[in-house]
């Protein structure tokens, strides 16, 4: 049961980061999700959930931006 809640929490963080990224970069949310998924950023958010959930949602969006930039180089 706790694992299910943890997975839901991780999913919510991915959604929040994706929506924030889409808003900042003036793109549709599905496009942002496809981009972040393609480069493994959504997986990185899940893997770093324990740290990211202690930060603001803006920090999670910054993390997504930084990870994407790094992965695309």
Residue pairs with C-beta under 8 A, 6 or more apart in sequence:
6 49
9 49
9 53
10 45
10 46
10 49
13 45
13 46
13 49
13 52
13 53
13 60
14 42
14 45
14 46
16 57
16 60
16 61
17 36
17 41
17 42
17 45
17 57
17 60
17 61
17 63
17 64
18 29
18 32
18 33
18 36
18 42
18 64
19 29
19 32
20 57
20 58
20 60
20 61
20 64
21 32
21 36
21 61
21 64
21 65
21 68
22 28
22 29
22 31
22 32
22 33
24 61
24 65
25 32
33 42
35 41
35 68
36 42
36 64
36 68
39 67
39 68
39 71
39 72
40 67
40 71
41 64
41 67
41 68
41 71
44 63
44 67
45 52
45 60
45 63
45 64
48 63
52 59
52 60
52 63
